[in-house]
Amino acid sequence: MTQSSGVRISTRLADVVTGRDDVLLDDVDRRELIRAERALAEVGQSARYVVVEDRPGIPIGLLPIYPVTRPYRVTPHPRLVLGGSRVTRGWRTGCYLGSLGRASGLVVVAPGAPPKPVREALVRDAWRLVTAEADQLDFACFPLLDAESLAAVLPQVAAQDPTLVTSDEPYIPIRFDSFAGYLATRPRKQQAMITREQRRFQGAGLRIVELDLLTRHSRLAPLLRNVEQRYTVAGTVEDYASYLAGIAETLGDQATCLVACHEDDPTGQDPVAFTVVSRQDTVRRIRCWGCDPSRVEGTYAYFNMVIYEPLRRAIATGARKLVLGRGSTEAKRRRGAELDRKTSVAVALNPIDSTR
C-alpha cells in the first residue's frame, strides 16, 4: 500500500468491480456478490462495500457488509451461523460482514497487494462503520472466518466481549483419478458401506440426471424447504425459489443441478431430491440439498447426491477438492472427508430481551 492509499464505502458493486476481467475478484466470487446484491434488492435492502484503494479508482481490497433483519428472508437466522449459541436469542436486526452467512467470509485482497495490511484496513474501517451505527443494531457478526481473517478481526472487537463459535466444514481432497481410487483410500468396512449405499439407491429405482436449474427452481424449492425446516425457522417456498433462481441466474454454467428421480420419469418431472454444485477453478462446492423425506427414506439419497455423484463428476473434470457443506460432520468423515475449521465472531451491540 502506498501513501496515497485510501478507504471508501460504496453501495454498488458495479462502482467497484467494472467487469469480468477485473483483477480484484475472480469470476465466481464476482457472481456471488452480484447474487447477494440482487437478493437484497428484492426485499428492499442493499449491501455496502468497504473498499481499499491503492490510488483513486484502483481497488485492492473489498469487504461486503450485509443487513440482517427479521424475517430472515435473505440471510440465515443468526443461530444457524453461530451454532445455536445462547447469545442469538432475541436478535432481530444486525449485520453480517463478509458473507450472508451461508458461505465463508469474503475479505478480498487483490493479487500482488500486501495481504495483511489490506485485510486489516478493510476490517478496521468496516468495524468503524458498524460501531457508528450501533444504536440501530442488535448485533454484528463476521461469519465463518478462516485463520487469516480471524487474526484481522479479533483485535478490532476484543473490547466488546465477542462471542466466538467454531464450526468444521467437511471437504474431500481429491488425490485419486477415479471413483475406484477413492474407494481404495477407505478402510474395508467403509468400502462395503459406500458400495451398499450406492446399491440401495439404485435398487430403489432412483437415478440422477442433470437438469437446468433456472427452469426447474420453482419445482425444487419445496424440497429445499423440507430440509431447511429441520434446522431453522424456514422461509416460504417462494423465498427458496427466489434463492435457487438467483444461483441459476448469476452462476450460470458455473452451477450444476443434479436431480434424483425414478427410472420411469425420464425427464425428471417428479424429482424426489436434488443438489446444486458450484465450480470455482479446481474446487467444487455443494450449495444446497433438498428432498422429499417420505420418498427417499432408506435409499441413502443424501450420500449419493451430496458425496458420491458430485465426487465422480469432480474427479472427471480434474477438480482437486469437493467441499461438502456444514452438517453431518462425522458421517462425512466416515466417507473420506477432512475438516476445515471456521470461526464466526459476533458482538452484541445492544442489550437484548431474550423473551421477545
C-alpha positions as CSV (number, residue, x, y, z in Angstrom):
1,M,0.0,0.0,0.0
2,T,1.3,3.4,-0.9
3,Q,0.9,6.7,1.0
4,S,-2.0,7.6,-1.4
5,S,-3.9,4.5,-0.3
6,G,-7.5,5.2,0.9
7,V,-10.6,3.5,2.1
8,R,-14.1,4.3,0.8
9,I,-17.6,3.0,1.1
10,S,-19.7,2.0,-1.9
11,T,-23.3,0.9,-2.2
12,R,-23.0,-0.7,-5.6
13,L,-20.6,-3.5,-6.7
14,A,-20.6,-2.1,-10.2
15,D,-18.9,1.0,-8.9
16,V,-16.0,-1.1,-7.5
17,V,-15.7,-4.0,-10.0
18,T,-16.0,-3.0,-13.6
19,G,-16.4,-6.3,-15.3
20,R,-15.3,-9.9,-15.8
21,D,-11.7,-9.0,-16.4
22,D,-11.3,-7.1,-13.2
23,V,-8.3,-8.4,-11.2
24,L,-9.9,-7.8,-7.7
25,L,-12.4,-10.7,-7.9
26,D,-12.4,-14.0,-9.8
27,D,-15.5,-14.7,-11.9
28,V,-17.3,-16.9,-9.3
29,D,-16.8,-14.5,-6.4
30,R,-18.0,-11.6,-8.6
31,R,-21.1,-13.6,-9.5
32,E,-21.7,-14.5,-5.8
33,L,-21.6,-10.8,-4.8
34,I,-24.0,-9.9,-7.6
35,R,-26.4,-12.7,-6.5
36,A,-26.3,-11.3,-2.9
37,E,-26.8,-7.7,-4.1
38,R,-29.8,-8.7,-6.2
39,A,-31.4,-10.8,-3.5
40,L,-31.2,-8.0,-1.0
41,A,-32.7,-5.6,-3.6
42,E,-35.7,-7.8,-4.0
43,V,-36.6,-7.2,-0.3
44,G,-35.8,-3.5,-0.4
45,Q,-32.3,-3.8,1.2
46,S,-28.8,-3.1,0.0
47,A,-25.3,-4.2,0.7
48,R,-22.4,-1.9,1.3
49,Y,-18.8,-2.4,0.3
50,V,-15.7,-1.3,2.2
51,V,-13.0,-0.7,-0.5
52,V,-9.3,-0.2,-0.1
53,E,-7.7,1.7,-3.0
54,D,-4.0,1.8,-3.9
55,R,-4.8,5.0,-5.7
56,P,-8.1,6.6,-6.7
57,G,-10.1,4.2,-8.9
58,I,-7.7,1.2,-8.3
59,P,-9.3,-1.1,-5.7
60,I,-7.0,-3.6,-4.0
61,G,-9.3,-4.8,-1.2
62,L,-13.1,-5.3,-0.7
63,L,-15.3,-6.4,2.3
64,P,-19.1,-6.5,1.9
65,I,-21.5,-5.6,4.7
66,Y,-25.0,-7.1,4.7
67,P,-28.0,-6.1,6.7
68,V,-29.8,-8.8,8.7
69,T,-33.4,-8.2,9.7
70,R,-36.5,-10.3,10.6
71,P,-37.9,-12.2,8.8
72,Y,-34.6,-13.7,7.7
73,R,-35.6,-13.9,4.0
74,V,-32.1,-13.4,2.6
75,T,-29.7,-14.2,5.4
76,P,-29.9,-17.2,7.7
77,H,-31.1,-16.9,11.3
78,P,-28.2,-15.9,13.5
79,R,-28.4,-19.2,15.4
80,L,-27.6,-21.1,12.2
81,V,-24.5,-19.0,11.7
82,L,-23.5,-19.2,15.4
83,G,-24.2,-22.8,16.1
84,G,-27.2,-22.3,18.4
85,S,-25.3,-20.1,20.8
86,R,-27.5,-18.6,23.5
87,V,-26.4,-15.1,22.5
88,T,-28.5,-15.4,19.4
89,R,-31.7,-15.3,21.4
90,G,-33.8,-12.3,20.7
91,W,-31.7,-10.8,18.0
92,R,-33.8,-9.1,15.4
93,T,-31.6,-6.7,13.4
94,G,-27.9,-6.5,12.8
95,C,-25.3,-7.1,10.1
96,Y,-23.1,-9.8,8.7
97,L,-19.6,-8.7,7.5
98,G,-18.0,-10.6,4.7
99,S,-20.8,-13.1,4.0
100,L,-24.6,-13.6,4.0
101,G,-23.9,-16.5,6.4
102,R,-24.3,-19.4,4.0
103,A,-20.7,-19.3,2.8
104,S,-17.3,-18.5,4.2
105,G,-16.5,-14.9,4.9
106,L,-15.1,-13.0,1.9
107,V,-12.3,-10.5,2.6
108,V,-10.9,-9.8,-0.8
109,V,-7.3,-8.8,-1.4
110,A,-6.1,-8.2,-5.0
111,P,-3.2,-10.4,-6.3
112,G,0.1,-8.6,-5.7
113,A,-1.3,-6.4,-2.9
114,P,0.1,-6.8,0.6
115,P,-2.5,-9.1,2.2
116,K,-2.0,-8.4,5.9
117,P,-2.3,-4.5,5.9
118,V,-5.1,-4.5,3.3
119,R,-7.1,-7.1,5.2
120,E,-6.6,-5.1,8.5
121,A,-7.6,-1.9,6.8
122,L,-10.8,-3.5,5.5
123,V,-11.8,-4.9,8.8
124,R,-10.9,-1.8,10.8
125,D,-12.9,0.6,8.6
126,A,-15.8,-1.9,8.4
127,W,-15.9,-2.1,12.1
128,R,-15.8,1.7,12.5
129,L,-18.8,1.9,10.2
130,V,-20.7,-0.7,12.2
131,T,-20.0,0.8,15.6
132,A,-21.0,4.3,14.4
133,E,-24.5,2.7,13.8
134,A,-24.5,0.6,16.9
135,D,-27.7,2.2,18.3
136,Q,-29.6,0.8,15.3
137,L,-28.3,-2.8,15.6
138,D,-28.7,-5.7,18.0
139,F,-25.6,-7.5,16.8
140,A,-22.8,-7.7,14.2
141,C,-21.2,-10.8,13.0
142,F,-18.2,-11.9,10.9
143,P,-19.4,-15.3,9.7
144,L,-17.2,-18.3,9.0
145,L,-13.7,-16.8,9.0
146,D,-10.5,-18.5,8.0
147,A,-7.4,-18.1,10.2
148,E,-6.1,-15.1,8.3
149,S,-9.4,-13.1,8.5
150,L,-9.9,-14.1,12.1
151,A,-6.5,-12.7,13.0
152,A,-7.6,-9.3,11.5
153,V,-11.0,-9.3,13.2
154,L,-10.1,-10.2,16.8
155,P,-8.1,-7.1,17.7
156,Q,-10.9,-4.9,16.4
157,V,-13.7,-6.5,18.5
158,A,-11.7,-7.6,21.6
159,A,-13.1,-4.8,23.8
160,Q,-16.7,-5.7,23.0
161,D,-16.6,-9.2,24.6
162,P,-17.1,-11.1,21.4
163,T,-18.7,-14.5,21.1
164,L,-16.7,-17.0,19.1
165,V,-18.3,-20.1,17.6
166,T,-16.2,-22.6,15.7
167,S,-17.5,-25.0,13.1
168,D,-16.0,-27.5,10.8
169,E,-16.6,-27.6,7.1
170,P,-16.1,-31.1,5.7
171,Y,-14.3,-31.5,2.3
172,I,-12.8,-34.3,0.3
173,P,-9.3,-33.7,-1.1
174,I,-9.2,-35.3,-4.5
175,R,-5.9,-37.2,-4.6
176,F,-7.1,-40.0,-6.9
177,D,-8.1,-40.2,-10.6
178,S,-11.2,-42.4,-10.4
179,F,-14.1,-43.3,-8.1
180,A,-12.4,-46.7,-7.6
181,G,-9.3,-44.9,-6.5
182,Y,-11.4,-43.0,-3.9
183,L,-12.9,-46.3,-2.6
184,A,-9.4,-47.7,-2.3
185,T,-8.5,-45.0,0.2
186,R,-11.2,-46.1,2.6
187,P,-10.9,-48.9,5.1
188,R,-12.6,-52.2,4.1
189,K,-15.7,-51.7,6.3
190,Q,-16.2,-48.2,4.8
191,Q,-15.7,-49.5,1.3
192,A,-18.5,-52.0,2.0
193,M,-20.7,-49.3,3.5
194,I,-20.3,-47.0,0.5
195,T,-21.0,-49.8,-2.0
196,R,-24.1,-50.8,-0.1
197,E,-25.4,-47.3,0.0
198,Q,-25.0,-46.9,-3.8
199,R,-26.7,-50.2,-4.4
200,R,-29.6,-49.3,-2.1
201,F,-30.1,-46.1,-4.0
202,Q,-30.1,-47.9,-7.4
203,G,-32.2,-50.7,-6.0
204,A,-34.9,-48.2,-5.1
205,G,-35.2,-47.4,-8.8
206,L,-33.6,-44.0,-8.5
207,R,-31.3,-42.4,-10.9
208,I,-29.5,-39.0,-11.1
209,V,-29.9,-36.6,-14.0
210,E,-28.6,-33.1,-14.7
211,L,-31.3,-30.5,-15.2
212,D,-31.5,-26.8,-15.9
213,L,-31.9,-25.1,-12.5
214,L,-33.3,-21.9,-14.0
215,T,-36.3,-23.7,-15.5
216,R,-36.8,-26.1,-12.5
217,H,-36.2,-23.8,-9.5
218,S,-39.9,-23.5,-8.6
219,R,-40.4,-27.3,-8.6
220,L,-37.3,-27.8,-6.5
221,A,-37.9,-25.1,-3.9
222,P,-40.3,-27.2,-1.8
223,L,-37.7,-29.9,-1.5
224,L,-35.2,-27.4,-0.2
225,R,-37.7,-26.0,2.3
226,N,-38.3,-29.5,3.6
227,V,-34.6,-29.8,4.6
228,E,-34.3,-26.2,5.9
229,Q,-37.3,-26.7,8.2
230,R,-35.4,-29.3,10.1
231,Y,-32.7,-26.9,11.2
232,T,-34.2,-23.4,11.4
233,V,-37.3,-21.2,11.0
234,A,-37.8,-21.8,7.4
235,G,-38.9,-19.2,4.9
236,T,-41.7,-19.6,2.4
237,V,-41.5,-21.8,-0.8
238,E,-41.3,-18.5,-2.7
239,D,-38.2,-17.5,-0.7
240,Y,-36.4,-20.7,-1.6
241,A,-37.5,-20.5,-5.3
242,S,-36.0,-17.0,-5.4
243,Y,-32.8,-18.2,-3.8
244,L,-32.4,-21.0,-6.4
245,A,-33.3,-18.7,-9.2
246,G,-30.6,-16.3,-8.0
247,I,-28.0,-19.0,-8.1
248,A,-29.1,-20.1,-11.6
249,E,-29.1,-16.5,-13.0
250,T,-25.8,-15.4,-11.6
251,L,-23.7,-18.5,-11.5
252,G,-24.9,-19.8,-14.9
253,D,-22.7,-22.5,-16.2
254,Q,-20.7,-22.5,-13.0
255,A,-23.5,-24.3,-11.2
256,T,-24.8,-27.8,-11.9
257,C,-28.2,-29.1,-10.7
258,L,-28.4,-32.8,-10.0
259,V,-31.8,-34.3,-9.6
260,A,-32.8,-37.7,-8.3
261,C,-35.9,-39.2,-9.9
262,H,-37.4,-42.6,-10.6
263,E,-36.4,-44.6,-13.6
264,D,-39.9,-44.3,-15.1
265,D,-39.5,-40.5,-15.1
266,P,-37.0,-39.9,-17.9
267,T,-37.2,-36.1,-17.9
268,G,-37.2,-35.6,-14.2
269,Q,-40.6,-34.1,-13.9
270,D,-41.2,-35.5,-10.5
271,P,-38.0,-35.0,-8.5
272,V,-37.6,-36.6,-5.1
273,A,-34.2,-35.0,-4.2
274,F,-31.7,-32.6,-5.7
275,T,-28.4,-30.9,-5.0
276,V,-26.7,-27.9,-6.6
277,V,-22.9,-28.0,-7.1
278,S,-20.9,-24.8,-7.9
279,R,-17.5,-24.7,-9.6
280,Q,-14.6,-22.4,-8.9
281,D,-11.3,-23.3,-10.5
282,T,-10.4,-26.7,-9.1
283,V,-12.9,-26.6,-6.3
284,R,-16.4,-28.0,-6.3
285,R,-18.9,-26.9,-3.6
286,I,-22.2,-28.3,-2.6
287,R,-24.5,-25.3,-2.4
288,C,-27.7,-26.9,-1.2
289,W,-29.6,-30.1,-0.8
290,G,-33.3,-30.8,-0.8
291,C,-35.5,-33.8,-0.8
292,D,-39.0,-35.3,-0.1
293,P,-38.1,-37.3,3.1
294,S,-41.1,-39.7,2.7
295,R,-39.9,-40.7,-0.8
296,V,-36.2,-41.2,-0.1
297,E,-36.3,-42.8,3.3
298,G,-33.9,-45.8,3.4
299,T,-32.4,-45.1,0.0
300,Y,-29.2,-43.2,1.2
301,A,-30.2,-40.5,-1.3
302,Y,-28.3,-37.9,0.8
303,F,-24.9,-39.5,0.5
304,N,-25.4,-40.4,-3.2
305,M,-26.5,-36.9,-4.0
306,V,-24.1,-34.9,-1.8
307,I,-21.0,-37.1,-1.9
308,Y,-20.8,-39.9,-4.4
309,E,-22.2,-38.4,-7.6
310,P,-20.6,-35.0,-7.1
311,L,-17.3,-36.7,-6.4
312,R,-17.5,-38.8,-9.6
313,R,-18.1,-35.6,-11.6
314,A,-15.4,-33.7,-9.8
315,I,-12.8,-36.3,-10.5
316,A,-13.9,-36.4,-14.2
317,T,-13.3,-32.7,-14.5
318,G,-9.9,-32.6,-12.8
319,A,-11.1,-30.9,-9.6
320,R,-8.8,-31.2,-6.6
321,K,-11.3,-30.5,-3.8
322,L,-15.0,-31.2,-3.1
323,V,-16.5,-29.1,-0.3
324,L,-19.4,-30.9,1.2
325,G,-21.1,-28.1,3.3
326,R,-21.6,-28.0,7.0
327,G,-23.6,-30.6,8.9
328,S,-23.4,-34.4,9.3
329,T,-19.7,-33.9,10.0
330,E,-19.0,-37.4,11.4
331,A,-20.9,-39.1,8.7
332,K,-18.9,-37.3,6.1
333,R,-15.6,-38.1,7.8
334,R,-16.5,-41.8,7.6
335,R,-16.8,-41.3,3.9
336,G,-13.4,-39.7,3.5
337,A,-13.9,-36.0,4.4
338,E,-11.3,-33.9,6.1
339,L,-12.3,-30.8,8.1
340,D,-11.7,-27.1,7.5
341,R,-12.1,-25.1,10.7
342,K,-14.1,-21.8,10.5
343,T,-14.8,-19.3,13.3
344,S,-17.8,-16.9,13.5
345,V,-17.3,-13.8,15.6
346,A,-20.3,-11.9,16.9
347,V,-20.8,-8.9,19.1
348,A,-24.0,-7.9,20.9
349,L,-24.3,-4.2,20.3
350,N,-27.4,-3.5,22.4
351,P,-29.0,-5.3,25.4
352,I,-31.4,-8.0,24.2
353,D,-34.6,-9.1,25.8
354,S,-34.3,-12.8,25.3
355,T,-38.0,-13.3,25.9
356,R,-39.2,-11.2,23.0
